[in-house]
């Protein structure tokens, strides 16, 4: 039986990936997504917070409070979010392997 993938939108995937490093507030997420995408994804605050609301409703991230910074809202991955991100990364890894086999992707992609 083939595995079914429910791909995340690119912005949602990028937010989860940014939060995989540590908990972050909105501006930090925007900066990390930009860094992770080599500047290809430029999140506006509106797009960020719309996605954050959806990810929170899906149980993939949670808002946390920090005593040292009460002005900002911080977010972190939940266990479900980590699992979802892992499944998404597995999908992408399999896609890259298929692209190499089919000689669509001829450059090396470095895995860290």
N, C-alpha and C positions, 0 to 999 in steps of 0.2 A: 504494500500500500504506500502511495506517495504521501509525503508530508505536505500539509497545507500551510502556506505562509500568509499572514495578514500583515502586509507591510505597513510600517508607520509612514506618515508624511515626512518629507525631508526635514522640515523644521523640528518636528517632534523627536525624530531620531537624533538630530544634532543637539537638542537640549538634553536628552537622556545621556548622550555621550559626554557632554560637558559636565554633567552632574556625576558621572562615574568617577571623577577624580576626587571631588569633595563637595560638601554643601556650598551653595553659592546664592548670592542675591541677584536680582535681575540684571544689573549692569555687568556684573562678573560673567553671567551666562552669555550675554551679548558679546562680550569681548572674547570669551573662550570659543564660542561658535565661530566667530570670525577667524580666530587663530587656527582652529581645527580645520577649517575649510580653505585655508590660505587666502582669505579675503573674498571667497566666492559667495558666501552667504552673509548678507548684511541684514540682521534682524532689526526691525523697528520695535519700539516698545509695545505698540499695539499688537503686532504679530506675536511677540514674545508672550505677552500676558494672555492673549487668546489661547495660545497653545498650552501655557501653564495651567490655565483653568481646565482645559480638556484633559490634560495629563493627570491633574489632581483628581478630577471626577472619575477617571478610569482606574485610579489607585496605583498609578505608576510613579508618582512623586508625592511628597507630602510637604506642607509648609511647616516650618519650625520656628520657634522663637529663640532668640539668643539674648542672654542677659547683658552681654557686652555691646550689643548694637540693637537697641529697641526701635530705631527709626526705620530699619529695613526689614523686608520679608525675605527669609532664606528658604531655600528648597533643597530637598535631598531625595535620592532614589529610594523607593521602597523595595522590598524583596521581589515583588511582582515586577517592578520596573527593571531591576537587574536581570531578572529572568527574560523579560521581553527584549531588552537590549541584547542579551546573549543570543537569543533566537534570531534576531535581526542580523547580527554580525555573522552568525553561522550561514544565514541565507546569502549575504554578500560574499562571504568567503567561497561558498559553493559556486556562486555566479562567476567569480573571478577565475576559479579553476576551470569551469566550463568554457569560458571565453578563451583561456589559454589553449585548451584542447582543440577548440574550433579555430584557432589561430586568428581570433578577432583581436585579442590583446597580446601584443608582442613585447611590450615593455614589462620589466619586473616591477611588481608591487611589493614593497617592503612591509613585512609584518613585524610589529614590535612586541 
